[in-house]
């Protein structure tokens, strides 16, 4: 039992100053926590071996306007598994992981070739080039019909999966290389964005860096996307008489990356751009606070609590809420003009072909599409189940 006479000992930690508060790294568990000034002062006093009661009195004098409860804080540290000893007694906790340790085989020197002060100018130039090409050449703007190259829908889907998978790996590889350029480890896992399967790069170690350097890690995937986008547009623009299949594949690349970028603007899904906004603002629970703010517009109880808790961040939350709804609108537009027409065209053709004679080529085409669809849904359900299980744990 922890009381005011207790002397506690913490795991080895590193404290880094951030935009508004401090980032505390638990070196034993590989976890990171945001803490305000009083909490960091309490940790420093704990590390000096002072009893909790003495620490509370010191903090009450230093922060007269704060509600200081050292026992509650110590119990929070205990729940976070940051305490290793209480009054000399060792607290044994099972550690599930020690942080991501993957991709250490990628040399930092090689990774810095892709992410340095000169490469950032290159990526920005590519972004401006891509925008210019699309605005001045309307025939290169993506259309959902660009997805359909072959008369066989099963071949079209295989092509979409191949191109989409390659672009997905390229995007995540951008994050990985950005992490390695800063000497940080990472790893990949499977997740989802709405109804789409996605790979996810673990960037928890990014908290080791100052806030100004973290944005590069979050934008690493988009930087690599801009390279692929520029290549696909350039081939169509500078080589319009090229092989029809090559130009058709470039159109799929354009529409795929274009849609991915629009989804990145959907910050309500905690996309890469969401983490950039969160990092710039210094509000690391921005989405949760915005949800509370939005609810407060419709519920009296939520409004009263929101005014007390989020007063300092209200302006940031309001601005984010506007971006939030813009992201929702853009996502709806993508579904209306691209995803839904693509799905309707694919399924209507496939269902028609299933009515063909058994074992005929059209029937096999429709059946293969059905198997491909069920496989994709299975992966999506697995991703949803995995997310639900983690939340429950």
C-alpha positions, 0 to 999 in steps of 0.5 A: 500500500502506498502512503505519504511515508512511502519512498518509491523508486522509478524505472530508468526514464528520460524526460524531454521538454516538448511544446506544452508539456514534457515527454517521459520515456520509460526505458524499461518498457519502451513507452512514452507519456506526456506529463505537465510541469508538476508531474515532472517535478514530482518525478524529479523529487521521487528520484531524489529519494524523498517521501511522498508526503514531503513531495506533496508539501513542496509541490503545493507551495510551488503550485498553489493553484494546482490540485496536488494529490501525490498518492493519486499520482503515485498510483497512476505511476504504478498503473503505468508500470513506471514504479520498480520499488516501494519502500525497498520492495521490488515490484515485478511486472511482466513486460510484454515488449520493449518497443519496436526493434525492427529494420535495424539492418537498414543503415542510417547513412543510406536512409539519410540520402532520402531524408536530409535538408536537400531532399525536403526541397526535392519532395516539395518541388515534386508536390508543386510539379504534380499540382501544376500538371494536374491543373494544366492538363485536365485529361490527366485528372483521375477517373474511376473508369481508369480502373478498368483495363481488361474485359475480365474483372478478375484480371482488373482486380488482380492488377488493382491488388498488385498496384495497390499493394506495391504503393502501400509498401512504398508508402510505409517504406517511406516511414521506415526510411525516415525512422532509420534516417533518425536512428530509430527502430520500427516495425510493421503491422496490419490495420485498416482505414474505414473499409480498406486494409492498411499496413501500419508503421510503428512510430512510437520511437518518434517521441525520442525526437524533438517535436520539430523533427517528428513531422518528417517521420509522419510525412515520410510515406507521403514523400515517397508517394509524391515520387511515384505520383510524379513518375506516373504523371510524367510518363503520361505527359511526356510519353503520350504515344507509349504502349497502351498497357503502360499508360493504362497502368500509370492511370491506375497509379495516379488514381490510387495515389490521388485517393490515398492522398484524399484519405490522408486529409481525413484527419478523423481517421488519425492519418499521417496528416492528423499526427502532423497537426497534432504535433504542430499544435502540441495537443496530443489528444486532439481527436478525443478533445475534438469529439468532446467539443463537438458533443458539447454542441449538442449536450449540456452536460458535455458542454459544461465539462468541456468548458472546464477541461479544454479552455486552454486548447479550445481555439486549437480544437475549434480549428481542428474541428473545421479540418475534421469536417472538411476531411469527412466531406472529402471522404464522402466525395471520394466514395461518391465519385470513385469507390462506389462507381468502381464497386458497382461496375465491378460487381454488376459485371461479375454477377452477370457473368455468374449467370453464364454456363457453368465452367465457362470462361465468363463464369470463372471470371465472376467466381474468381471475383467472388473469391477475391471479394471474400478474401478482402472482407476476411482480412478486413474483419480480421483487422477489425477484430484485432482492433476490438481485442486490443481495445478490450485488453 
